[in-house]
Amino acid sequence: MQTSALIRPQYPGSRRSRLFAVCALSACALLSGCSGLSNPFASKGPKPAALPAIQNAAEVSVDWDYSIGKAGEAVFYPAVVGEAIFVAAADGSIARLENGVQQWRVKAGKPLSAGVGSDGARVVVGTRQGEVLAFSARDGSPLWQAKVSSEVLAPPLVDDELTIVRSGDNHIEALDAEGKRKWFYQRPSPSLSLRSTAPLVVADQFILSGFPGGKLVALSAQNGAPVWEGTVALPKGATELERVADVVSPPAAAGPVGCAVAYQGRVTCFDFAQSGNTLWSREMSSSVGLSVDTRSVYVTDDDSAVHALDISTGSSRWKMDRLLRRQLTAPQVTSAEYLAAGDLEGYVHLIDKNTGALAARFKTDGTPIRAIPQRLPGGKILVQTQGGRVYVLDVR
């Protein structure tokens, strides 16, 4: 069982949270990924499953690949706008690619910790010092710089002339086209919470974000006011560590139904058309997340087993546990037939949506894949590794 998140306390009276790196073996999970610390339990815990033999039902080939630079401790998500793909790296490199061809490449002038957000006009990234940097999508020239309340770990959301940033202290801030604050949302946080690199999600004109304490909140994009709040999971346990039940992965929506999952908590689906009314919940823990289509919810749990649940009832359709402890990402719906998930050794695994069978795999540069693979038109898959290689994969 693994999570890539760090546990951090929130200190009253301080807008910037101090890092409290906790690598502890709890009753049910080994919390790993602590910045700057080795894991004393790593050599003693269960090892990742060996890659199983499979009969390829699909063929995966490289359409193109590109090296942007290493991610370090950050997780970078490429931004796709039409034919353009914008990518970034920890050393400050930012590039625009079209069909694998570099259109421009610039340096931000400082190390980056999050990105990329883009609407096709602006490209926005963030730093650990809480700086938000905007560049022209046309030529990479700098546009503006702003400051938010804490480190930026998640890619900014750029939509309708707004740049919406979630900072490491769980504050959400909207900046206008010139980088000036338009609105600000914050909520109380428990004393311990998991760090989140999850992108914000737009659904039904709402901005959706998970929070510590098992909450999913829908905000108005116009003024940041909460439209509704749903309970994904309730904290339980005798200690603060046991009571961590945070939504640290992005929610997903298919039509009026949206779902989210909490670490040490549950999968819960909501009716967005009815002010976030709960449809069903099911016990399951995940720090990496889920995806949905009109039929199923697909979840990677903390053991890296992948589950398909009926989107209407939450009942099990299948479970795939042949890749246990391989630190899978959430399983992304990439076509009518397949899901794609990355792992700790840079493999992209294709999973049959109907049966859970492993259909194919492809090895990238051998470094972990932390960002959820993205779906491109034609069933292609976009992946960025921690080693900084960006791949567009073709599935046949």
N, C-alpha and C positions, 0 to 999 in steps of 0.2 A: 504494500500500500504506500502511495507516495503523493506528495503535493509539492508543487513548485513554489508555493507561497511562503513568505516569511511571516512570523507572528510579530506584531508590534503593539506596544501599549500606547494609549493616547494620554498625554499628560495634561491635566487641567491647567488652563491659563496660558497654554502655548499653542500658537497656530501651527507651528511646524513640529510634527511628531518626531521624537527621538527614537532611533532604531534600537530595538531590544531584540537581539538575535537569539532565538530560542531554538536549539536543536535538542528535542527531548523525546523520549519514547513514551507515548501516552498509552492508555489502556487499549486503544484500538488502532493507533496510527503512528508512524514515524514521520515527524514533520521535518522535511529536508529542504535544501536549497538555501541555507543561511549564508548570507553574504560574508565572505572573508573567513569563514570558519570551516574546518574540515568536519566531516560527520563521523563521530566515533563509533557509530553503530553500522556504518556502511558495509564493512567487511564481515559482519556477523549476521546481517539480515538475509532473508531469502533473495536469491539471485534472480535476475530477469530470466524469463523462459527463453530457451533456445528457439531459434526460428524453425517453425514446423515445415515439413515438406508439404507442398501444395501442388495441385494440378491447375495450371494457369487457365482460367476461363476468359481472361482478357490479356491484351498486350499493352504494355506501357512503354512509351518512347519519349525522348526529349525533343520538344518542339524548339526550345532555345533555353540557354542558361546564361547567367551574368553574375559577376562578383562585385558586390557593393562594399563589403567589409564586415568584420566580425561584430556580433551583437554584444559581446561581453556578458554582463549580468542582466541586460535589458532583453525585452522581447519586442521585435519590430514586425509590424504588419504592413505589407505592401498596400497601397491605395490604388484602386482601379477606377478610371473614369474614361469611358469609351475605349479608344484604342491605346490610351496612355496608361502606363503603370509607373507609379512613383515609389521609390524604395529609399531606405536610409540605413545608416550604421552608427555604431557607438562613437566612432572617431569624428563624427560630424558630416560624413559624406551623405549627399542627397543626389539622386539622379532621376531623370525622366527617361523611360524606355518605351519604344513603340515597335512591336513585333521583334523584340529582342535587340533592337538597335538603340544605342545611347543617343538621345537628343541633346542632353546637356548633363553636366555633373558639376556640383559646387560643393564647397565646404562651408558649414555653418559657422565655423570659427570657434566652436566650443564642443565638448563632448555631449552626445545626445543620450536620452534615456527612454524616449518614446516617439512613436510615429508609425505610419504616416497618415495624416488626414488631408483630404483634398476634395474640392468641388470642381476641379478642372480649371479654376482661375487662380486659386491659392493652394500652396503646399505648406502644411503646418506640422511642426515637430515640437518636442519638449525636452527639458533638461532636469537633472536632479536638483538644481537650485530653484526650481519653480518657474523657469523662464519658458515662455511660449514664443516660438520664432516662426514667422510667416514669410514665404517666398513666392515669387511669381511662378505660376505653373508654365508660363510661356517660355521663360528663359532662365529661371532660377535666381533672378535678382532679388535682394532682400526687400520686403515690404514694410514690416513693423515687428516690434518686439514688445511683449507684455510680461507681467509678473503675476503669478497666482499664489495661493496660500502655502503650497508645499510642493514637493517633488512631483514631477509628471511621469507616471509609469504606464498609462494607457494612451493609445493613439487619440489625438483630438478628433472630435466629430466636426466636420465642416459641412454646413448645410444652410442654404437660403441666406447667405451673407452673414451667418453666425459661425463662430468657432466656439465649440462647447468643450470644455476641458474638465476632466475629473482629476483631482490631485490626490496625493498619497494619504492625506488626512480625511478622505471621503467627502471633500467639498466639490461641488460642481459649479463652474463659472462660465457664463456666456460672454463672449467678446464680440464687438461689432466689426464691421469691415475695416476699421482702422485700429483694432486692437484695444478699444476702450470697453470697460466693463458695462454690460447691459443688465445682467441680473446674476444673482448668486444664490445657491441653495446649499444648506448644510443641515445635518441632523446629528443628534447625540450618538456617540460611539461607545461601545463597551471598552473595558480596560485592556482587553486583548482582542486583536482582530488580525485577519490575514491580509497580506498585501495583495492587491489586485492589479493585473495588467489588462483586464478585460475591456474591449471597446464598448462604448455606449452604442445603443441600438435605437433606431427610429422605427416606430410601428404605429399606424393609425394616428399620425401627426403628434404622437407622444415621443418623448425621449425616455427610454427605459434604462434603469440602472439597478443592479443589486447592491445591497449594503450589508454591513455586519449585523448580526442578530437575526439573519434569515429573512430580510425584507427585500421586496421588489417594489420600486417606486416608479410611477409614470408622471413625468413632469411636462408642463406646457412649454413648448419651444418659444412662445411669445414672451413669457414673463418668469418662467422657472417655478411657477406655483405647482404644488403637487395636485394632480388630478385624481389619482387614487393610489392606494398603497395595499399591496398584497403580502400575505405571510407565506413564504416558501417553506420555512421550518422554524421551529421554536427551540431555543437553547435549552439543553437539559444536562444534568450532571452535577456533581458535588463541587468540582473545582472550576476555576476560570478556564483552564485549558480544555476540560471536558465540555464546557458550555460554549466553546467556539462553534458557531453554526452560521457561517458567512456565505453569502452569494458572491463568489469571486470570479465567475465566468459569465460570458454574455448570455442574456436570455435569447430565445428564438421564437419566431412567430410564423404561423401559417394561417392566413385569413384572420378570422376573429379570435383564434386560439393562440395563446402564447404560453411558453413554459420556461421554467428556470429550475436550477438545482443548487443545493447548498452543501458545503462541506460539513460532515457529521450531521446531516439533516435529511432532506427529502427532495424528490422530484415533485413539483407541483405545476399544474396547468390551470390557466385562468381564461375567462371569457372577456376579452378586451371590449367587446361591444356592450357588455353589461357592467361597466365600471369596475372591471377586474375581479368579478365574482369567481371564487374558486370552483373548478370543475372536479378535480380529484387530486389526491396526493399519494405518494408511495415512498416508503422508507428507502433511502439510497444516499450514499455519500460520494460527492465528486467535487474536486477543485478545478477540473479542466473543462467540464461543460457538456453541452448537448447540441443537437440540431433537430429540426422537425421537417416533416412534409405533411401532406394532407391526410396521411394514414397513420404515421408512427412518430414517436419521440425516440431518438437514438442517443444513448447516454454512455459515456466512458466513466466507469466508477474508479475508486481509488486503488483498486487492484489491477486496473487496465483491462477489466472485462467490459465488453461492449454489449449493451442491452437494447433491444427494440421493444418498446411498449406501445400499446394501442393508444392513439391520441385521444380517443373518446372516453376510454375507461381506465387506462393505466395498466391493463392486464398484459402479461408477458406474451410476446410473439416469438422471440428467440433470445438466446444469450450466446455470445462468442467469447470463450475464455482460453484461447490458444496462445495469447500474447501477454500472459500475466506478468505484471511488474516491469513491462517494457516502457513505462511512462508514456503511454499513448496520449495524444491530443484528443480533443473532442472529435467525434466522427462527423465529418462534413458531408452533407448530401451533395454529390457532384453530378448526378445524372438520374435518369429513371431507374437505373439498375444498381448503381454503386454508391458506397460511402468511401471516403478517404480519411485516413488518420496517419499522422507521423509518429515516430518513436525516438527513443534516446540514442539510437545509432544511425539516425538519418534515413531510416527506411520509410517509404510511403506505402501503406497497406491499403489495398482495395478490398472491400467487404461487400458481399452480395446483400442488397437491401431486403430481399424476400426471405432468405434462408440463414443469413449470418455466416455463410461459408467464405473462407478467404479465397479471393478470386485472382489476385496478382500482388506482386510487390516490386518496388523499385528502390534501389539504393542511391542516395544523393551523395553528398561529400563526406558522410560518416560522422557528422556532428549532429547534436540533438535538434529535433524540430519541436519548437515550443509554440509558435504561432499556429493557429488552426488553419489547415489548408483552405484555399478559397476556390470557389467554382467560377470558371470562365465559360463563355459561350462555346457550344459544341462539345460540352462534357470535358473540357480541358481543366487541368488542375494547376493552381499557382501555389508554390511553396517557397518560403524563405527559411534557411537553416540558421542556427546559431553561428556557424562558421562564415556566414555572409554570402552564401551562394543562393541565387534566385533561379528557380526552375519553372518553366511552363511545360507540363507533361500532357501528352496526347494519349488518350485511352481508346483502344479499339477492341 
